[in-house]
Amino acid sequence: MTAYDVSDDIEALVEDTELPRRLKDEVYSTLEDRDVTVEEADEVIQAIETRYVETRVDPLDPVGTVSAQSIGEPGTQMTMNTFHYAGVAEIDVTQGLPRLIELVDARKEPDTPMMTVHLDGEHATDRERAHEVVWKIEATKILQLGDVSTNVADMVVQIALNEDTLQERWPTVDDPVVVAEEIAETIESNLGVETTQRGLAIEFGPEQPSYRQLLQLVEELREIVFKGIEEISRVVIRKEETDQGEEFVLYTEGSAFGDVLEIEGVDASRTTCNNIHEIRSELGIEAARESIIEETMNTLEEQGLDDVNIRHLMLVSDIMTNEGTIESIGRHGISGAKDSVLARAAFEVTVSHLLDAAVHGEIDELDGVTENVIVGKPIKLGTGDVNLRMGASDGAD
């Protein structure tokens, strides 16, 4: 029998199983890479199928309740600490229980937004090229570019730009004076004042001599972003071993996912952030679903709770995203939108739910787990979903 025939027979055996398509492809490619006979392949395939069938959930199994217990029980062992992210000592990112709460509450903005930015081509391996991307991302403000002082006698704000800093942050511009001209123009357009520029020195002041307005101009000047993205206050660059080999990876304080993906040198296929709403708006609801799964799993693993089955996290993520938007697990989201009055009342603000239901004449069909437990009835799952009827058989007395 030729190798081609063996391969065909193995493929036929794999196709004849109850395995899902992705698992079939994985089993077939693994067996194809190894020198196995049809009989050996058949034995392996049968063992995999048996294991797969045994791990499937039984019909009418209360998967939601099991998932809640699976995540909730280890959740009580989590700490309230803020951990350093991925070994980056310079950036603090919320982890532990606060992060888990952020995720299931679907907060619009995390307490500590951050991004992991991967680079492509030369930018990933050349430190200078990587720094070009850093300066395009990190917000550059006036205090990073030079010294700012106020001359009360002449009622002017004086800026002395640092030549080395300008050359570092604008590496593609040879003449620092050209950069100083751009900075002066940016100040004029943002503050509505006329500037005087001589070399790397810039002066401007209020239209009418006023100490209060002078100080106001200084405060406004400090907030102007001359280069980079306003939401990103700092970028840390690290050399790391990744799937692509040794390369530079950027970690940011602050998040502006859409803006960063458009920057030249950024590898959009690997760059990510910890704001699930930004991921949804830029990459779609499926990417947001994957992000919720990964973020919750990473949060649990940080605490040493990696024995939680990922399928339970997948179920939570599915429920949060199945309407095409990200809904929170709470009274303002999924729990508050349940059809059952008693299920809603069991979660939070019990009296309000019962009063509203009474006013509107709502009826509870007692279909779910929570409401049946409340009224003391067997739940309609497992053995509780089976009605046993006893009757006389033919020929009985």
Secondary structure, DSSP 8 states (H G I E B T S, - for coil): --HHHHHHHHHHHHHTSS--HHHHHHHHHHHHHS---HHHHHHHHHHHHHHHHHHS--TT--HHHHHHHHHHHHHTT----EEEETTEEEEEEE-HHHHHHHHHTT-SS-SS-EEEEEB-THHHH-HHHHHHHHHHHS-B-HHHHEEEEEETTTTEEEEEE-HHHHHHHSTT-S-HHHHHHHHHHHHHHHH---EEEETTEEEE--SS--HHHHHHHHHHHHH---BS-TT--EEEEEEEEETTEEEEEEEEES--HHHHHTSTTB-TTT-EES-HHHHHHHH-HHHHHHHHHHHHHHHHHHTT-TTS-HHHHHHHHHHHHTTSS---SSTTTTGGG-S-HHHHHHHS-HHHHHHHHHHHT------SHHHHHHHT---SSGGGG--------TT--
